[in-house]
């Protein structure tokens, strides 16, 4: 039964995300310009400037920015706020907390990008974006997305780990198990035919072999 509520539009995993052009604290920016340059993009939204949880998140993202850069990933923030508000808040963070925010922040006053990416959830707020994270690869394909409630700050090292996992999968054609971190064993793809299964059984010594469908190895 239709209750009249608006269902947020959501990008879908492993499909191209919508392109957009937006005003940011670093000037006008188009998403496709970043991905066409070979960049991964971590697009994240926050509810509001000059709020305590969001401030701690901006500090945490800023401190990890060199690690994202080392992985060829661009951090890109967003909230439903004016450019002047973003600039004043960023200046306040640097002045009072001693942390320079190095990444651009989208001023999404018209909620164009927020609605395009399903960041506005009326059950949480009709005017503020929830804490959403989108990991977009250089082909502009959505590889991961994570949502948090307004009250809960994000664990930033997880996004580095997630980026490492996706880049490892792309490079080596493997999967990563629970609690994986770089340097730990990865999951070898399971055989998909009886013949492949028999061939793999003969190579047990090459893997940390748990079962025919669960084989681990160090890269």
C-alpha positions in Angstrom: 0.0 0.0 0.0 1.4 3.4 -1.0 1.6 5.6 2.1 2.8 8.6 0.1 6.4 8.5 1.4 9.2 9.2 -1.1 11.5 6.2 -1.5 15.2 7.4 -1.8 16.9 6.7 -5.1 19.9 4.5 -4.6 22.8 3.7 -6.9 23.4 -0.1 -7.3 26.5 -2.1 -6.7 28.6 -2.9 -9.7 26.7 -0.4 -11.9 27.9 3.0 -13.1 26.9 5.8 -10.7 25.2 9.0 -11.9 27.7 11.7 -13.0 27.2 15.2 -11.5 28.8 18.6 -11.5 28.8 20.5 -8.2 30.1 23.5 -6.4 32.8 22.6 -3.8 35.2 24.3 -1.5 37.9 23.6 -4.1 35.8 25.1 -7.0 33.4 23.5 -9.5 34.0 19.8 -9.8 32.6 17.0 -12.0 32.7 13.4 -10.7 33.7 12.0 -14.1 36.7 14.3 -14.3 38.1 12.5 -11.3 37.3 8.9 -12.5 38.5 9.7 -16.0 41.8 10.7 -14.5 42.1 7.2 -13.1 41.0 8.1 -9.5 39.0 6.0 -7.1 36.5 8.3 -5.3 35.2 8.0 -1.7 32.1 10.2 -1.7 30.7 10.7 1.8 27.9 12.8 3.2 27.6 14.4 6.6 24.5 15.9 8.2 25.6 19.4 9.0 28.5 21.8 9.5 29.5 22.9 13.0 28.2 19.8 14.6 30.3 17.6 17.0 30.2 14.2 15.4 30.7 15.5 11.9 33.7 17.6 13.2 35.3 14.5 14.6 34.8 12.7 11.3 36.3 15.5 9.3 39.4 15.4 11.5 39.7 11.6 11.1 39.3 11.7 7.4 41.8 14.6 7.1 44.4 12.7 9.2 44.0 9.6 6.9 43.9 11.7 3.6 47.6 10.8 2.8 46.7 7.1 3.0 43.8 7.5 0.6 46.0 9.5 -1.7 48.6 6.8 -1.7 45.9 4.4 -2.9 45.0 6.8 -5.7 41.7 7.7 -4.0 40.1 11.1 -3.8 38.0 12.0 -0.7 34.9 14.1 -1.5 32.6 15.3 1.2 29.0 16.6 0.9 26.3 18.1 3.0 23.2 20.1 2.5 24.8 23.4 3.3 26.1 26.7 1.8 29.6 27.1 0.4 30.2 29.9 2.9 29.2 27.6 5.8 31.6 24.9 4.6 34.5 27.3 4.3 33.8 28.8 7.7 33.6 25.4 9.3 36.8 24.1 7.7 38.6 27.3 8.8 37.2 26.7 12.3 38.5 23.1 12.4 42.0 24.3 11.3 42.1 27.2 13.8 40.7 25.3 16.8 41.8 21.7 16.3 45.0 22.3 14.3 43.8 20.0 11.4 43.8 21.2 7.8 41.0 19.7 5.7 42.6 18.8 2.4 39.7 17.5 0.4 36.8 19.3 -1.3 33.3 19.5 0.2 30.3 19.8 -2.0 27.8 22.5 -1.1 24.5 20.7 -2.0 22.0 23.3 -1.0 19.5 22.2 -3.6 20.0 18.6 -2.6 20.6 17.6 -6.2 23.4 15.2 -5.5 22.0 14.1 -2.1 18.7 13.0 -3.8 20.6 11.5 -6.8 22.5 9.2 -4.4 19.8 8.4 -1.9 21.4 10.4 1.0 18.1 12.0 2.2 16.1 9.7 4.4 13.0 11.5 5.6 12.7 9.1 8.6 16.0 10.5 9.8 15.8 14.1 8.4 14.1 15.7 5.5 16.7 18.4 5.2 20.0 16.8 6.2 22.0 14.0 4.6 22.5 10.8 6.5 26.1 9.5 6.9 26.5 7.7 3.6 29.7 6.4 2.0 30.2 5.5 -1.7 33.4 3.9 -3.0 33.5 4.5 -6.8 36.2 3.0 -9.0 38.0 4.6 -12.0 35.3 3.2 -14.4 32.7 5.2 -12.3 31.3 1.9 -11.1 29.9 1.7 -7.5 31.9 -0.9 -5.7 30.7 -0.4 -2.1 28.3 1.7 -0.1 27.7 2.0 3.6 25.1 4.0 5.6 25.3 5.1 9.2 22.6 6.9 11.4 23.0 10.5 12.2 24.1 9.7 15.8 27.0 7.3 15.0 30.4 8.4 13.8 32.1 6.3 11.2 35.2 4.1 11.8 37.5 5.6 9.2 40.1 2.8 9.0 37.4 0.5 7.7 37.2 2.5 4.5 40.9 2.2 3.9 40.6 -1.6 4.5 37.7 -1.8 2.1 39.6 0.1 -0.5 42.6 -2.2 0.0 40.3 -5.3 -0.4 38.7 -4.0 -3.6 42.1 -3.1 -5.2 43.5 -6.5 -4.1 40.5 -8.3 -5.7 40.9 -6.3 -8.9 44.6 -7.0 -9.1 44.7 -10.7 -8.2 41.2 -12.0 -8.9 40.7 -13.2 -5.3 38.2 -12.5 -2.5 39.0 -11.4 1.0 37.7 -13.2 4.1 36.2 -11.8 7.3 38.5 -9.5 9.2 40.9 -9.4 6.3 43.7 -6.9 6.4 46.6 -6.4 3.9 49.2 -9.1 4.3 46.7 -11.7 5.5 45.5 -14.7 3.5 43.0 -14.2 0.7 40.4 -16.6 -0.6 41.0 -18.4 -3.9 38.0 -18.7 -6.2 36.2 -22.0 -5.8 36.1 -24.4 -8.8 32.9 -24.3 -10.8 33.0 -27.7 -12.6 33.7 -31.3 -11.5 36.8 -31.4 -13.6 38.2 -28.2 -12.0 37.3 -29.5 -8.6 39.3 -32.7 -9.2 42.3 -30.7 -10.6 42.2 -28.4 -7.5 42.1 -31.4 -5.2 45.4 -32.5 -6.6 46.9 -29.1 -5.6 46.0 -29.1 -1.9 49.6 -28.5 -0.9 49.6 -25.2 -2.6 47.0 -23.7 -0.4 45.8 -23.4 3.2 43.2 -25.9 2.3 40.0 -26.0 4.4 37.6 -27.5 1.9 37.2 -27.6 -1.9 35.2 -24.3 -1.7 37.4 -22.6 1.0 41.0 -22.3 0.1 43.3 -19.6 1.4 46.7 -18.4 0.3 49.2 -15.6 0.9 49.8 -13.3 -2.0 
